[in-house]
Amino acid sequence: MVMFYFSGTGNSKYVAEIFCQKMEAQCYSIEDEVDFSQLINSAEIIGFCYPIYGSRVPRNMRQFVQQFLPDLKDKKLIIFATQWLFSGDGARVLTDLFPENHIEVIYADHFYMPNNISDFFLLKQSPKKWVEKRFLKAEQKIITICSDLKLGKVKRRGFSGFSKFIGSLQGVPWQKDSKSADLIPRSMEAKIAKSIRVNGGCTSCSICVKACPVKNLKLEDKTIAHNNNCIACYRCVNICPEQAISIMFKAKPKWQYKGLNDSEIS
C-alpha cells in the first residue's frame, strides 16, 4: 500500500502519516520529488488524503490524479477527506475524475479537523484544547479504520445520493464540473485563484514564495506578486511571519493556524 496526500496547513498530512504508520504503508506528499509512476505500479492499494475546498478536491490533487490516471487503472483505492464542518461527498467526489470501472474504492471516510481560514472576521481561532481534541479523535478514527481494513470491511462514506446532493450545494458553485481537473471560467474556484492580497507589513522575505505548493507566488520588484493560480490552501496566510497575506477577504489576518504543535507549517 502507498498513500499520496496533499496538505495545505498540516491536517491532511497528520491523518495520512498516522494512518500509514499504523498500517506500515508508504506515505508521500504529492509535492515530493519521487517517481510516482513507479510507486503506483508497485502497489496494489493506493491511498489518497486531501483537504476539502468548497466540497471539492483541491485542484493540484485533481491534476495529480489526471497525470497518473493510466497507472491507477485497476487499483484499489482508500480515500480520506479532511474537512472543517462538512463536505457531503468529499471523499466520493475524487472518483468523478476516473472513467467508469477504472478503480475500486475499498474504503472512504471524512475527518473533521480544525479550521484554518484565518482571514475572515467571523471565524475565530479555536482554543488549543479543542484543536488537540480534534486531532485525538482523528487518531481514534484511524485506529478503527485500520481494524476495519484488516478485517476486510468495506466502507464508503459520502457515497449516498443524499451526500452527493449536499456536496453539490457548495461544489457546483465552487467548481461547476467535478470531472474537470483544471480551472473552469466563472467558477468560484477560478475567482479565488486571482484573489490573493498582500497587505501592509510585508517584508518580501519570500517564505510564502518557497512554501506555495503550486508556485503561485513570486518576488517581483521587491514585492510579492502572484500568477492568478491560488488553490486556497491557506498555507501562505498561516505561514507569513508578518501576517501580511489574505486570500478571500481584504482584512489582514489577526491569527494564524499552526496545527497541533503551534509550530510553523512545513
Beta strands, then each sheet from edge to edge (+ up, - down):
strand 1: 2-5
strand 2: 26-29
strand 3: 45-51
strand 4: 76-83
strand 5: 104-112
strand 6: 155-156
strand 7: 197-198
strand 8: 217-220
strand 9: 223-226
strand 10: 245-246
sheet 1: 2+ 1+ 3+ 4+ 5+ 6+
sheet 2: 7+ 10-
sheet 3: 8+ 9-
end
